[in-house]
Amino acid sequence: MTGARQVWVLVAHEIRRRWRSLLIWGVALGALGALYVALYPTMSRYIEDYMENAPGGMEQYFEEFGGSMTVEQWLGSEFRVGIAPIALSFLLIIMGARAIAGSEERKTLDLLLSNPLRRSQVVAGSLGAMALSLAGILVIICILTYIAALIAGVDLGPGGLAAALVALWPLCLVFGALALLMSAWVRRAAIAIAVPGVIMVVMYVVESLAEAIEAVRPYRVISLFYHLGRPMEGDFPWTAVLLMLAGTCVLGAAAMAAFARRDVYT
C-alpha cells in the first residue's frame, strides 16, 4: 500500500469515527447561520433607527454600514467575529490535541503505531481529517444558511456566503495545526489545547475590541480574524488565505519532526 493510500485510509477512518459529532456541529452552526438570517430584517431596521439618534461617539462604530446594513455586512461580521469562527477553531484545536497526546493518554497511540504507518503519516492523516471534517461542516452551514435566506426572502447571494465560509477554512486549520504540533511535542492533551486556545482567544478579543475601540485598532493586525477581510462583500482575502495555508503546512511539518523525535509511553 502506497504512503498516500495509507494516509487516506487513516483520514477515512477518523471521519467515519466522528461523522455523527461532525454532523451535529454542522447542523448546530448551520441553524445559527439561519438564525442570523432570520434576525437580519429586524436588526437592519434597528441599526438604521439607532443611527438616526446615535450619540456623537457612536456613529464611528456604525460608519461602515453607511446608514444602512446589507445582509452581506451583517453575516460577514458574524462570520468574522461571531460564534462560528471561534467554535470551529476550538473544534479543530480539540481534534489536533487529541490526535497524539490524547491518544497517548488513552493508551491507544502504541496500538496505532503497531500498524504499518510512519509517524509522519499519522500526522498527515490527522491534519487531513481535520481539513475534510471542517470542509464538511462548512458545507452544511452554507446549505442551511442559504435555505433560511430563501425561506425568509432575504436577497443573499450564494457566492458571497460560500466565499466567507471558504475564508474561515484556513484560519481554523492554522489553530488546529498548532494544536497538532503541541500534541506531538508535549504529553498532555490539556496543554496542547490550552496554548493554541489562549492564542485564539487573544486574537479574537483583540479583533472584537478593535471593532468598537479606536485605541485598539492599530493592534488588530496581530489577529488572524482581522485578516479574514470582507469576502461576502466581494473582497476575498487571497493573500491572507494563502499565507494561512502555508502556515498550516509549516506547522504540520514541524509536528512531523517533533513526533519523529519523541518517545511514546504506554
C-alpha positions as CSV (number, residue, x, y, z in Angstrom):
1,M,0.0,0.0,0.0
2,T,1.4,3.4,-1.0
3,G,2.0,6.1,1.5
4,A,-0.8,8.3,0.1
5,R,-3.2,5.4,0.3
6,Q,-2.2,4.7,3.9
7,V,-2.8,8.4,4.8
8,W,-6.2,8.3,3.1
9,V,-7.3,5.2,5.0
10,L,-6.4,6.9,8.2
11,V,-8.3,10.0,7.2
12,A,-11.4,8.0,6.2
13,H,-11.2,6.1,9.5
14,E,-11.1,9.3,11.5
15,I,-14.1,10.8,9.6
16,R,-16.2,7.6,9.9
17,R,-15.5,7.6,13.6
18,R,-16.5,11.2,14.1
19,W,-19.3,11.6,11.5
20,R,-22.1,11.9,14.0
21,S,-20.4,14.6,16.0
22,L,-19.4,16.4,12.9
23,L,-23.0,16.3,11.6
24,I,-24.2,17.8,14.9
25,W,-21.6,20.6,14.7
26,G,-22.6,21.4,11.1
27,V,-26.4,21.4,11.9
28,A,-25.9,23.4,15.1
29,L,-23.8,26.1,13.4
30,G,-26.0,26.0,10.3
31,A,-29.0,26.6,12.5
32,L,-27.1,29.6,14.0
33,G,-26.5,30.9,10.5
34,A,-30.2,30.5,9.7
35,L,-31.0,32.5,12.9
36,Y,-28.6,35.3,11.8
37,V,-30.5,35.4,8.5
38,A,-33.9,35.5,10.3
39,L,-32.7,38.3,12.6
40,Y,-31.4,40.4,9.7
41,P,-34.6,42.4,8.8
42,T,-35.1,43.3,12.4
43,M,-31.5,44.2,13.1
44,S,-31.2,46.2,9.9
45,R,-34.2,48.4,10.9
46,Y,-32.9,48.7,14.5
47,I,-29.5,49.9,13.4
48,E,-31.0,52.4,10.9
49,D,-33.2,53.8,13.6
50,Y,-30.3,53.9,16.1
51,M,-28.1,55.7,13.6
52,E,-30.6,58.5,13.3
53,N,-30.5,59.1,17.1
54,A,-27.0,57.8,18.0
55,P,-24.7,59.8,20.3
56,G,-21.8,61.6,18.6
57,G,-19.3,59.0,19.7
58,M,-21.2,56.0,18.3
59,E,-21.5,56.9,14.6
60,Q,-17.9,55.8,14.1
61,Y,-18.8,52.3,15.2
62,F,-21.5,52.0,12.5
63,E,-19.9,54.1,9.8
64,E,-19.0,51.0,7.7
65,F,-22.7,50.5,7.2
66,G,-23.2,53.9,5.6
67,G,-26.5,54.4,7.2
68,S,-27.9,51.1,6.2
69,M,-26.8,47.5,6.7
70,T,-26.9,44.9,3.9
71,V,-27.3,41.2,4.7
72,E,-23.7,40.6,3.4
73,Q,-22.4,43.1,6.0
74,W,-24.5,41.6,8.8
75,L,-23.5,37.9,8.1
76,G,-19.9,38.9,7.2
77,S,-19.5,40.5,10.6
78,E,-21.0,37.4,12.3
79,F,-18.7,35.0,10.4
80,R,-15.7,37.1,11.3
81,V,-16.2,37.9,15.0
82,G,-19.3,35.8,15.8
83,I,-19.6,32.4,17.3
84,A,-18.9,30.3,14.2
85,P,-15.1,31.1,13.8
86,I,-14.2,30.6,17.4
87,A,-16.4,27.4,17.7
88,L,-14.9,25.9,14.6
89,S,-11.3,26.8,15.6
90,F,-11.9,25.3,19.0
91,L,-13.2,22.1,17.4
92,L,-10.0,21.7,15.4
93,I,-7.9,22.5,18.4
94,I,-9.5,19.6,20.3
95,M,-9.0,17.3,17.3
96,G,-5.4,18.2,16.9
97,A,-4.6,17.9,20.7
98,R,-6.2,14.5,20.9
99,A,-4.5,13.2,17.8
100,I,-1.2,12.3,19.5
101,A,-1.1,13.5,23.1
102,G,-4.7,12.5,23.7
103,S,-4.1,9.1,22.1
104,E,-1.0,8.6,24.3
105,E,-3.0,9.4,27.4
106,R,-5.7,6.9,26.4
107,K,-3.1,4.3,25.8
108,T,-4.1,3.8,22.2
109,L,-1.2,5.5,20.4
110,D,1.1,2.4,20.6
111,L,-1.7,0.4,19.0
112,L,-2.0,2.8,16.1
113,L,1.8,2.8,15.6
114,S,1.8,-1.0,15.6
115,N,0.2,-0.7,12.1
116,P,2.5,-0.3,9.1
117,L,2.4,3.5,9.4
118,R,5.2,6.0,9.6
119,R,4.8,8.7,12.2
120,S,4.7,11.4,9.5
121,Q,1.7,9.6,8.0
122,V,-0.1,9.7,11.4
123,V,0.4,13.5,11.5
124,A,-0.6,13.9,7.8
125,G,-3.7,11.7,8.4
126,S,-4.7,13.8,11.4
127,L,-4.3,17.0,9.6
128,G,-6.2,15.7,6.6
129,A,-9.0,14.5,8.8
130,M,-9.3,18.0,10.3
131,A,-9.3,19.6,6.9
132,L,-12.0,17.4,5.4
133,S,-14.1,17.4,8.6
134,L,-14.1,21.2,8.7
135,A,-14.9,21.4,5.0
136,G,-17.9,19.1,5.5
137,I,-19.2,21.3,8.4
138,L,-18.8,24.5,6.4
139,V,-20.8,22.9,3.5
140,I,-23.6,22.1,5.9
141,I,-23.5,25.7,7.3
142,C,-23.6,27.1,3.8
143,I,-26.6,25.0,2.7
144,L,-28.7,25.6,5.9
145,T,-28.0,29.3,5.9
146,Y,-28.8,29.7,2.2
147,I,-32.1,27.8,2.6
148,A,-33.0,30.0,5.5
149,A,-32.3,33.1,3.3
150,L,-34.6,31.7,0.6
151,I,-37.4,31.0,3.1
152,A,-37.0,34.4,4.7
153,G,-37.0,36.2,1.4
154,V,-33.6,37.7,2.1
155,D,-31.5,38.6,-1.0
156,L,-28.4,36.7,-0.1
157,G,-26.1,35.6,-2.9
158,P,-24.7,32.1,-2.6
159,G,-21.3,33.1,-3.9
160,G,-20.6,35.7,-1.1
161,L,-21.8,33.2,1.5
162,A,-19.6,30.5,0.2
163,A,-16.6,32.9,0.0
164,A,-17.0,33.9,3.7
165,L,-17.0,30.2,4.7
166,V,-14.1,29.3,2.5
167,A,-12.1,32.1,4.1
168,L,-12.8,30.5,7.5
169,W,-11.3,27.2,6.4
170,P,-7.6,28.1,6.5
171,L,-8.0,30.2,9.6
172,C,-9.4,27.3,11.6
173,L,-6.8,25.0,10.2
174,V,-4.0,27.2,11.5
175,F,-5.2,26.7,15.1
176,G,-5.8,23.0,14.5
177,A,-2.3,22.6,13.1
178,L,-0.8,24.5,16.1
179,A,-2.7,22.1,18.4
180,L,-1.4,19.2,16.5
181,L,2.2,20.5,16.8
182,M,1.7,20.9,20.6
183,S,0.2,17.4,20.7
184,A,3.3,16.0,19.0
185,W,5.6,17.9,21.3
186,V,4.0,17.6,24.8
187,R,2.4,14.6,26.5
188,R,-0.7,16.3,27.9
189,A,-3.7,17.0,25.7
190,A,-4.8,19.7,28.1
191,I,-1.6,21.7,27.4
192,A,-2.0,21.1,23.6
193,I,-5.5,22.6,23.9
194,A,-4.6,25.5,26.2
195,V,-1.7,27.0,24.2
196,P,-3.5,27.4,20.8
197,G,-6.8,28.1,22.7
198,V,-5.3,31.1,24.5
199,I,-3.7,32.4,21.3
200,M,-7.0,32.1,19.5
201,V,-9.0,33.8,22.3
202,V,-6.5,36.7,22.5
203,M,-6.7,37.3,18.7
204,Y,-10.5,37.1,18.8
205,V,-10.7,39.5,21.7
206,V,-8.3,42.0,20.0
207,E,-10.4,42.0,16.8
208,S,-13.7,42.3,18.7
209,L,-12.4,45.2,20.7
210,A,-10.9,46.9,17.7
211,E,-14.4,46.9,16.1
212,A,-15.5,49.3,18.8
213,I,-12.4,51.0,20.4
214,E,-10.2,53.2,18.3
215,A,-7.2,52.8,20.5
216,V,-7.1,49.0,19.9
217,R,-7.3,49.2,16.1
218,P,-3.5,49.5,15.5
219,Y,-3.1,46.1,17.2
220,R,-5.7,44.2,15.2
221,V,-3.0,43.3,12.6
222,I,-1.8,40.6,15.1
223,S,-5.2,38.9,14.8
224,L,-5.9,36.3,12.1
225,F,-9.6,37.2,12.4
226,Y,-8.9,40.7,11.1
227,H,-7.2,39.3,8.0
228,L,-10.3,37.5,7.0
229,G,-11.4,40.8,5.4
230,R,-14.9,41.1,3.9
231,P,-15.3,38.2,1.4
232,M,-19.1,38.5,1.5
233,E,-18.8,42.0,0.1
234,G,-16.5,40.9,-2.8
235,D,-13.2,41.5,-1.0
236,F,-11.8,37.9,-0.8
237,P,-8.5,37.8,1.3
238,W,-6.4,35.8,-1.2
239,T,-3.1,36.8,0.3
240,A,-4.2,36.0,3.9
241,V,-5.7,32.7,2.8
242,L,-2.6,31.6,1.0
243,L,-0.4,32.7,3.9
244,M,-2.6,30.8,6.4
245,L,-2.5,27.7,4.3
246,A,1.3,28.0,4.1
247,G,1.4,28.4,7.9
248,T,-0.7,25.3,8.3
249,C,1.8,23.3,6.1
250,V,4.7,24.7,8.1
251,L,3.1,23.7,11.4
252,G,2.2,20.3,10.0
253,A,5.8,19.7,9.0
254,A,7.0,20.9,12.4
255,A,4.6,18.4,14.0
256,M,6.0,15.6,11.9
257,A,9.5,16.5,13.0
258,A,8.5,16.8,16.7
259,F,6.7,13.5,16.7
260,A,9.6,11.7,15.0
261,R,11.9,12.6,17.8
262,R,9.8,11.7,20.8
263,D,9.3,8.5,22.7
264,V,5.9,7.0,23.2
265,Y,5.0,6.0,26.7
266,T,2.5,3.2,27.0
